[in-house]
Amino acid sequence: MSKKTQSWAVPLIAVLLGLLAGAVLMLIFGYNPYWAYNDLFYSAFGSIKNIGEILRAMGPLILIGLGFAVSSKAGFFNVGLPGQALAGWVMAGWFALSFPDLPKPISIVCTIIIGLIAGGIIGAVPGILRAYLGTSEVIVTIMMNYIVLYVTKALILNVFSNDLMRTTTASIKVSDSASYQTSFLSALTNHSRFNLGFIFALIAVALIWFLLKKTRTGYEITAVGLNPNAAEYAGMSSKQVIVWSMIISGALAGLGGTVDGLGTYENVYVQTSSLQIGWDGMAVALLASNSPVGIPFAALLFGALSVGKTGMVGVPSEVIDVVSALIIFFVGSNYIIRHYVKPRKKVKEGGQ
């Protein structure tokens, strides 16, 4: 097996092992895994509307997964994605609620920019602290999740004007001109919530692939991730690369939150815990081995699981959450799989 084949075979085997382990779990608890998975995939792909919902779910997952991939390429484990996504959602939503009469193109461009900036600022904080003070980005990003969670809660409860609120904890819906949903995409998928966020995500995939593979900045991000000391010796500023990689990572997560908020829910409301979409986006990136090209396919799997689990008859939907966790477990322990799925060694010339 070639190394290129191994790069997609290992995640695929991890998915199959996760599904197999989930089937064993269902059998232990008295459920029929064949019919459970049949219901799941039939529900996910059995109607145009549900396919639209899968595409809707993929948008923020792809964007947040790309954010995690960029930070990982620079050698950092960004676990602040939920906070960065929430910051983008709330700030873009606030703007959309405050200016409901803007033309749709202008409103969408403005909310995209605001989401990128809000997420980028939250991502910059741990990047600056790591680059110039040597602090652990894991600890700082975890703490930033809680800071953003409670600051946004205070904003919604105490700063949002009363005319923007439907209840004490939830805003009214944004106007049609501010929503990422369109009548065309809705009609195309039988009135699903499929929205422009999916298109933005595909554009982001192409841009991030180009950034990482074809630009000097992408080369420097990869070099710093592999060896920051060698990168410094080669004339690169590892501190600047660290900060910029975290800004880009946070900006993508912020846009992912914006897409989820204005494309799926179309309002802003108080969160009781960190955004689940942030953790799911991280799982998507891990499954795709941080490959920009692989992330949409991983997002497709997670989107199908999230939409299809509601159609399982007699089986708790939490079982599929366990299956998702098992898939990530096998991805995390991929060194075991790689031990048995080894790349083919090149034969030296002359048979030596």
NUVO-703950 format. One record per residue (C-alpha): chain; x, y, z negated; residue in one letter. Coordinates in Angstrom, 2 decimals, always signed. Layout:
<pts>
- A,X,Y,Z,a
...
</pts>
This chain:
<pts>
- A,+0.00,+0.00,+0.00,m
- A,+1.37,+3.39,+0.99,s
- A,+1.68,+6.24,-1.49,k
- A,-0.95,+8.20,+0.43,k
- A,-3.39,+5.29,+0.17,t
- A,-2.65,+4.98,-3.54,q
- A,-3.61,+8.63,-4.08,s
- A,-7.26,+7.92,-3.18,w
- A,-7.38,+4.23,-4.13,a
- A,-6.57,+4.84,-7.81,v
- A,-9.49,+7.28,-8.44,p
- A,-11.82,+4.97,-6.48,l
- A,-10.79,+1.99,-8.62,i
- A,-11.30,+4.16,-11.74,a
- A,-14.87,+4.91,-10.61,v
- A,-15.59,+1.23,-9.95,l
- A,-14.16,+0.23,-13.33,l
- A,-16.27,+2.91,-15.01,g
- A,-19.43,+1.64,-13.32,l
- A,-18.50,-1.94,-14.24,l
- A,-17.88,-1.02,-17.88,a
- A,-21.21,+0.84,-17.88,g
- A,-22.93,-2.29,-16.57,a
- A,-21.43,-4.34,-19.39,v
- A,-22.65,-1.72,-21.87,l
- A,-26.18,-1.93,-20.44,m
- A,-26.16,-5.71,-20.73,l
- A,-25.11,-5.49,-24.37,i
- A,-28.08,-3.24,-25.13,f
- A,-30.52,-5.36,-23.15,g
- A,-30.82,-3.33,-19.94,y
- A,-30.54,-4.65,-16.40,n
- A,-27.61,-2.81,-14.80,p
- A,-28.61,-3.78,-11.25,y
- A,-31.99,-2.09,-11.46,w
- A,-30.58,+0.79,-13.49,a
- A,-27.99,+1.64,-10.83,y
- A,-30.54,+0.99,-8.09,n
- A,-32.91,+3.51,-9.70,d
- A,-30.05,+5.96,-10.21,l
- A,-28.80,+6.03,-6.63,f
- A,-32.26,+5.79,-5.11,y
- A,-33.37,+8.73,-7.22,s
- A,-30.25,+10.71,-6.31,a
- A,-30.38,+10.13,-2.54,f
- A,-33.98,+9.03,-2.01,g
- A,-35.40,+12.45,-1.19,s
- A,-34.31,+15.63,+0.55,i
- A,-35.12,+17.63,-2.57,k
- A,-32.82,+15.56,-4.78,n
- A,-30.04,+15.76,-2.20,i
- A,-30.46,+19.54,-2.38,g
- A,-30.19,+19.34,-6.15,e
- A,-26.95,+17.36,-5.82,i
- A,-25.51,+20.04,-3.52,l
- A,-26.69,+22.67,-6.01,r
- A,-24.89,+20.88,-8.84,a
- A,-21.73,+20.52,-6.76,m
- A,-21.19,+24.28,-6.30,g
- A,-20.13,+25.21,-9.86,p
- A,-18.41,+21.85,-10.38,l
- A,-16.16,+22.46,-7.35,i
- A,-15.30,+26.02,-8.38,l
- A,-14.50,+25.13,-12.00,i
- A,-12.61,+22.03,-10.87,g
- A,-10.49,+24.19,-8.57,l
- A,-9.76,+26.48,-11.51,g
- A,-8.50,+23.57,-13.58,f
- A,-6.45,+22.29,-10.63,a
- A,-4.62,+25.61,-10.20,v
- A,-3.63,+25.79,-13.88,s
- A,-2.59,+22.12,-13.83,s
- A,-0.35,+22.71,-10.82,k
- A,+1.42,+25.36,-12.90,a
- A,+1.84,+22.87,-15.73,g
- A,-0.93,+24.12,-18.02,f
- A,-3.94,+22.35,-19.49,f
- A,-6.68,+24.96,-19.32,n
- A,-9.45,+23.83,-21.70,v
- A,-10.93,+27.33,-21.76,g
- A,-13.04,+26.70,-18.64,l
- A,-16.38,+26.73,-20.53,p
- A,-15.64,+30.16,-22.01,g
- A,-14.37,+31.56,-18.72,q
- A,-17.47,+30.26,-16.92,a
- A,-19.77,+31.70,-19.58,l
- A,-18.07,+35.11,-19.37,a
- A,-18.62,+35.20,-15.60,g
- A,-22.24,+34.10,-15.96,w
- A,-23.22,+36.65,-18.62,v
- A,-21.43,+39.66,-17.13,m
- A,-22.64,+38.98,-13.57,a
- A,-26.13,+38.27,-14.88,g
- A,-26.13,+41.52,-16.85,w
- A,-25.23,+43.45,-13.71,f
- A,-27.89,+41.65,-11.66,a
- A,-30.56,+42.41,-14.28,l
- A,-29.50,+46.05,-14.58,s
- A,-29.58,+46.72,-10.81,f
- A,-32.47,+44.63,-9.47,p
- A,-33.14,+46.77,-6.39,d
- A,-29.79,+46.47,-4.66,l
- A,-29.82,+44.84,-1.21,p
- A,-29.08,+41.12,-1.47,k
- A,-25.68,+41.19,+0.30,p
- A,-24.42,+44.02,-1.92,i
- A,-25.80,+42.41,-5.09,s
- A,-24.19,+39.05,-4.28,i
- A,-20.82,+40.59,-3.44,v
- A,-20.88,+42.64,-6.66,c
- A,-21.81,+39.67,-8.86,t
- A,-19.11,+37.53,-7.24,i
- A,-16.51,+40.20,-7.98,i
- A,-17.75,+40.68,-11.55,i
- A,-17.74,+36.93,-12.19,g
- A,-14.20,+36.64,-10.84,l
- A,-12.95,+39.58,-12.93,i
- A,-14.68,+38.45,-16.15,a
- A,-13.33,+34.90,-15.89,g
- A,-9.90,+36.17,-14.83,g
- A,-9.62,+38.44,-17.87,i
- A,-10.50,+35.59,-20.24,i
- A,-7.99,+33.37,-18.47,g
- A,-5.29,+36.05,-18.58,a
- A,-5.25,+36.18,-22.39,v
- A,-3.84,+32.65,-22.97,p
- A,-1.61,+33.08,-19.92,g
- A,+0.02,+36.24,-21.30,i
- A,+0.38,+34.73,-24.78,l
- A,+2.00,+31.60,-23.35,r
- A,+4.31,+33.48,-20.98,a
- A,+5.61,+36.09,-23.41,y
- A,+5.11,+34.57,-26.88,l
- A,+5.32,+30.85,-26.16,g
- A,+1.96,+30.02,-27.75,t
- A,+0.13,+26.81,-26.89,s
- A,-2.41,+27.43,-24.13,e
- A,-4.48,+24.49,-25.39,v
- A,-5.06,+26.04,-28.81,i
- A,-5.61,+29.55,-27.44,v
- A,-8.06,+28.45,-24.75,t
- A,-10.07,+26.39,-27.24,i
- A,-10.32,+29.40,-29.54,m
- A,-11.23,+31.63,-26.59,m
- A,-14.21,+29.37,-25.91,n
- A,-15.64,+30.21,-29.33,y
- A,-14.79,+33.90,-29.04,i
- A,-16.62,+34.15,-25.70,v
- A,-19.53,+32.06,-27.00,l
- A,-20.23,+34.35,-29.95,y
- A,-19.40,+37.63,-28.20,v
- A,-21.84,+36.82,-25.38,t
- A,-24.43,+35.82,-27.97,k
- A,-24.03,+39.19,-29.67,a
- A,-24.30,+40.98,-26.32,l
- A,-27.54,+39.22,-25.38,i
- A,-29.14,+39.69,-28.82,l
- A,-27.98,+43.21,-29.61,n
- A,-26.85,+45.04,-26.46,v
- A,-29.16,+43.89,-23.66,f
- A,-32.07,+46.36,-23.46,s
- A,-35.52,+45.10,-24.41,n
- A,-36.90,+45.49,-20.90,d
- A,-34.36,+42.88,-19.70,l
- A,-35.46,+40.27,-22.25,m
- A,-38.28,+37.75,-21.91,r
- A,-37.76,+36.40,-25.44,t
- A,-35.30,+37.29,-28.18,t
- A,-32.76,+34.82,-26.80,t
- A,-33.44,+34.73,-23.03,a
- A,-33.58,+37.38,-20.34,s
- A,-36.12,+37.75,-17.59,i
- A,-35.32,+36.24,-14.20,k
- A,-33.10,+38.23,-11.90,v
- A,-34.72,+39.72,-8.81,s
- A,-34.84,+37.80,-5.55,d
- A,-32.16,+40.10,-4.15,s
- A,-29.77,+39.10,-6.95,a
- A,-30.53,+35.37,-6.94,s
- A,-28.20,+33.03,-5.06,y
- A,-31.21,+31.00,-3.98,q
- A,-32.64,+31.74,-0.55,t
- A,-35.94,+30.83,+1.06,s
- A,-34.10,+29.23,+4.00,f
- A,-32.00,+26.85,+1.86,l
- A,-34.98,+26.09,-0.36,s
- A,-37.20,+25.22,+2.62,a
- A,-34.38,+23.20,+4.18,l
- A,-34.25,+20.94,+1.10,t
- A,-37.96,+20.74,+0.27,n
- A,-37.96,+23.53,-2.35,h
- A,-34.88,+22.43,-4.29,s
- A,-32.57,+24.90,-6.05,r
- A,-29.84,+24.45,-3.43,f
- A,-28.20,+27.86,-3.10,n
- A,-25.36,+29.91,-1.66,l
- A,-23.02,+28.74,-4.44,g
- A,-22.27,+25.54,-2.52,f
- A,-21.12,+27.54,+0.49,i
- A,-18.94,+29.76,-1.71,f
- A,-17.43,+26.62,-3.25,a
- A,-16.46,+25.18,+0.14,l
- A,-14.84,+28.49,+1.10,i
- A,-12.93,+28.41,-2.19,a
- A,-11.71,+24.86,-1.44,v
- A,-10.20,+26.05,+1.86,a
- A,-8.64,+29.13,+0.26,l
- A,-7.10,+27.27,-2.69,i
- A,-5.79,+24.51,-0.42,w
- A,-4.17,+27.17,+1.77,f
- A,-2.82,+29.01,-1.30,l
- A,-1.21,+25.91,-2.79,l
- A,+0.05,+24.34,+0.43,k
- A,+0.90,+27.20,+2.77,k
- A,+1.92,+30.24,+0.73,t
- A,+4.91,+31.31,-1.32,r
- A,+2.68,+31.84,-4.36,t
- A,+1.45,+28.26,-4.15,g
- A,+5.01,+26.98,-3.86,y
- A,+6.04,+28.99,-6.92,e
- A,+3.05,+27.71,-8.92,i
- A,+4.01,+24.12,-8.09,t
- A,+7.70,+24.75,-8.78,a
- A,+7.02,+26.29,-12.19,v
- A,+4.72,+23.40,-13.02,g
- A,+7.43,+20.88,-12.19,l
- A,+10.33,+22.66,-13.88,n
- A,+10.08,+26.28,-15.10,p
- A,+13.80,+26.47,-15.90,n
- A,+14.79,+25.39,-12.39,a
- A,+12.25,+27.84,-10.96,a
- A,+13.85,+30.67,-12.97,e
- A,+17.29,+29.61,-11.76,y
- A,+15.99,+29.76,-8.17,a
- A,+14.94,+33.38,-8.67,g
- A,+11.26,+32.90,-9.47,m
- A,+9.61,+34.72,-12.37,s
- A,+8.03,+31.88,-14.31,s
- A,+6.28,+34.33,-16.65,k
- A,+4.49,+36.07,-13.79,q
- A,+3.57,+32.74,-12.24,v
- A,+2.14,+31.53,-15.55,i
- A,-0.01,+34.63,-15.96,v
- A,-1.24,+34.67,-12.37,w
- A,-2.05,+30.97,-12.33,s
- A,-4.19,+31.40,-15.45,m
- A,-5.88,+34.49,-13.98,i
- A,-6.73,+32.57,-10.81,i
- A,-7.90,+29.59,-12.86,s
- A,-10.11,+31.75,-15.05,g
- A,-11.47,+33.69,-12.07,a
- A,-12.56,+30.50,-10.32,l
- A,-14.21,+29.25,-13.52,a
- A,-15.92,+32.63,-13.92,g
- A,-17.28,+32.37,-10.40,l
- A,-18.44,+28.82,-11.16,g
- A,-20.39,+30.11,-14.16,g
- A,-21.85,+32.91,-12.05,t
- A,-22.99,+30.44,-9.40,v
- A,-24.58,+28.21,-12.04,d
- A,-26.28,+31.11,-13.81,g
- A,-27.60,+33.03,-10.81,l
- A,-28.06,+30.03,-8.53,g
- A,-29.58,+27.47,-10.88,t
- A,-31.15,+29.27,-13.85,y
- A,-31.50,+32.80,-12.44,e
- A,-31.28,+34.41,-15.86,n
- A,-29.09,+34.76,-18.94,v
- A,-29.76,+33.15,-22.30,y
- A,-28.02,+32.46,-25.60,v
- A,-25.88,+29.33,-25.57,q
- A,-25.68,+27.17,-28.70,t
- A,-22.40,+25.53,-27.68,s
- A,-19.72,+25.68,-25.00,s
- A,-21.01,+25.32,-21.44,l
- A,-21.16,+21.65,-20.45,q
- A,-20.50,+22.63,-16.84,i
- A,-17.02,+23.74,-17.91,g
- A,-16.13,+20.31,-19.28,w
- A,-17.72,+18.58,-16.28,d
- A,-15.67,+20.72,-13.91,g
- A,-12.53,+19.64,-15.75,m
- A,-13.57,+16.00,-15.39,a
- A,-14.13,+16.52,-11.65,v
- A,-10.59,+17.90,-11.25,a
- A,-9.10,+15.00,-13.22,l
- A,-10.96,+12.45,-11.11,l
- A,-9.67,+14.15,-7.95,a
- A,-6.09,+14.22,-9.33,s
- A,-6.22,+18.03,-9.01,n
- A,-6.41,+17.80,-5.22,s
- A,-8.45,+20.68,-3.70,p
- A,-9.56,+18.36,-0.89,v
- A,-10.57,+15.60,-3.31,g
- A,-12.51,+17.83,-5.70,i
- A,-15.69,+18.09,-3.52,p
- A,-15.90,+14.28,-3.37,f
- A,-15.51,+13.98,-7.14,a
- A,-18.13,+16.71,-7.56,a
- A,-20.46,+14.72,-5.28,l
- A,-20.18,+11.73,-7.62,l
- A,-20.84,+13.78,-10.75,f
- A,-23.69,+15.62,-9.06,g
- A,-25.29,+12.32,-8.00,a
- A,-24.95,+10.91,-11.52,l
- A,-26.48,+14.01,-13.13,s
- A,-29.43,+14.13,-10.72,v
- A,-29.97,+10.38,-10.41,g
- A,-29.95,+9.56,-14.13,k
- A,-33.34,+11.24,-14.56,t
- A,-34.88,+8.61,-12.28,g
- A,-33.75,+5.54,-14.22,m
- A,-36.78,+3.69,-15.56,v
- A,-36.50,+2.43,-19.13,g
- A,-32.80,+3.24,-19.48,v
- A,-31.71,+6.25,-21.59,p
- A,-30.02,+8.92,-19.48,s
- A,-27.26,+9.06,-22.10,e
- A,-26.01,+5.73,-20.73,v
- A,-24.92,+7.52,-17.55,i
- A,-23.13,+10.12,-19.66,d
- A,-21.20,+7.22,-21.17,v
- A,-20.46,+5.90,-17.67,v
- A,-19.10,+9.34,-16.69,s
- A,-16.91,+9.31,-19.79,a
- A,-15.67,+5.81,-18.97,l
- A,-14.74,+6.92,-15.45,i
- A,-12.66,+9.75,-16.91,i
- A,-11.15,+7.30,-19.40,f
- A,-9.94,+5.09,-16.56,f
- A,-8.70,+8.14,-14.65,v
- A,-6.79,+9.22,-17.77,g
- A,-5.24,+5.77,-18.09,s
- A,-4.49,+5.52,-14.37,n
- A,-0.93,+4.46,-15.10,y
- A,-2.40,+1.02,-15.84,i
- A,-4.08,+0.95,-12.43,i
- A,-0.95,+2.26,-10.73,r
- A,+1.01,-0.59,-12.31,h
- A,-1.02,-3.04,-10.23,y
- A,-1.56,-0.79,-7.20,v
- A,+2.01,+0.12,-6.34,k
- A,+3.16,+2.05,-3.27,p
- A,+4.99,-0.02,-0.68,r
- A,+8.75,+0.49,-0.83,k
- A,+10.48,+1.56,+2.36,k
- A,+12.81,-1.05,+3.83,v
- A,+16.27,+0.27,+4.49,k
- A,+17.72,+0.08,+7.98,e
- A,+19.66,-3.06,+8.72,g
- A,+17.57,-5.09,+6.30,g
- A,+19.54,-3.90,+3.30,q
</pts>
